[in-house]
Amino acid sequence: MKGLLRRACVLAAALVAVPFAPAHASPAARPTGCDAPAPQRPGTSVPHTMTSGGRERTYQLHLPNGYTPERSWPLIVAYHGRGNTGAGTEAFSRLSTLPAIVAYPNGVVGTGDGERQAWQGAPYAAAGVDDVAFTGDLLDSLEGSLCVNERRVYATGKSNGAGFTGLLACRMSDRFAAVAPVAGAFYPGTREGGCAPKRPMPVLDFHGTGDTTIPYAGDTDRDLPAIQDWVREWADRDGCRTRTPDEVTDPDITTSRWTGCAGGAEVAHVAVTDGGHTWPGADGYSGGGYTTQTIQAHKVMWAFFRNHQLPSPPR
């Protein structure tokens, strides 16, 4: 964890000195959205509507302070947990404090008790809804209307939304440079036995060892894997050669890392001792149980994201 924390601390200091320093697009690779006026004022979060798969879909869009179409910006897509919303995830995650465009899409009401929105791959997801296709449509829309650095697009999520990022890692490795699930619900529908990403996928996973909603040790009744097993599968899939010694940050953080992976990928797992079904560092309610303040997930994942981008397209 020391390595990740060091990178996060360096980043935090840099953000104080230079609030926003997005990557610049080269003239030859200028995204089409860089020629479009911003759809809202920089520094604001605004709900938007679009059509995907013949269905009206919604998302919350945050533009960072200083957003200008003269520069290309990283994009983070953050998926809420079951029964939550994009706006609710924005409220506790602090992702909108990062120097990036952040989209918080909303799922479709699924099955089970209550009118709870959910994502594809979970047993309670709405039947017939293709959220992978929706994600592709959302990226196309955002990249066509905003100055997005298409090599620096990332996915994160909480719980059911985190599980969905596992499915995206399998199917959309050509669009997402890295994923960072938090308290992930990795149901069989998100794991795909034939998962074969087009490129090695960098993965950073967060999970509390005291999570009673999605148990750290797994849940055979719901066919949920042990979290460490899920992470090791990604290390194997990415061809990682070395597991470095675990790094402990008192009082409650243990980080496992796999390096020497194919294509420059990296796999890391942050375990929060006795942590609940929560978002590390959340400044509001993010789920039941203990919420660590030793780290802030958004800063740690940003330090990780900054190290990974999609390969340059062939000339």
Secondary structure as GFF3:
##gff-version 3
##sequence-region A 1 315
A	DSSP	alpha_helix	2	17	.	.	.	ID=ss1
A	DSSP	three_ten_helix	27	29	.	.	.	ID=ss2
A	DSSP	three_ten_helix	32	35	.	.	.	ID=ss3
A	DSSP	beta_strand	45	52	.	.	.	ID=ss4
A	DSSP	beta_strand	55	62	.	.	.	ID=ss5
A	DSSP	beta_strand	73	79	.	.	.	ID=ss6
A	DSSP	alpha_helix	86	93	.	.	.	ID=ss7
A	DSSP	three_ten_helix	95	97	.	.	.	ID=ss8
A	DSSP	beta_strand	101	105	.	.	.	ID=ss9
A	DSSP	beta_strand	108	109	.	.	.	ID=ss10
A	DSSP	beta_strand	117	118	.	.	.	ID=ss11
A	DSSP	alpha_helix	131	145	.	.	.	ID=ss12
A	DSSP	beta_strand	148	158	.	.	.	ID=ss13
A	DSSP	alpha_helix	160	171	.	.	.	ID=ss14
A	DSSP	beta_strand	178	182	.	.	.	ID=ss15
A	DSSP	alpha_helix	188	191	.	.	.	ID=ss16
A	DSSP	beta_strand	203	208	.	.	.	ID=ss17
A	DSSP	three_ten_helix	220	222	.	.	.	ID=ss18
A	DSSP	alpha_helix	227	237	.	.	.	ID=ss19
A	DSSP	beta_strand	242	249	.	.	.	ID=ss20
A	DSSP	beta_strand	253	259	.	.	.	ID=ss21
A	DSSP	three_ten_helix	262	264	.	.	.	ID=ss22
A	DSSP	beta_strand	267	272	.	.	.	ID=ss23
A	DSSP	alpha_helix	297	305	.	.	.	ID=ss24
###
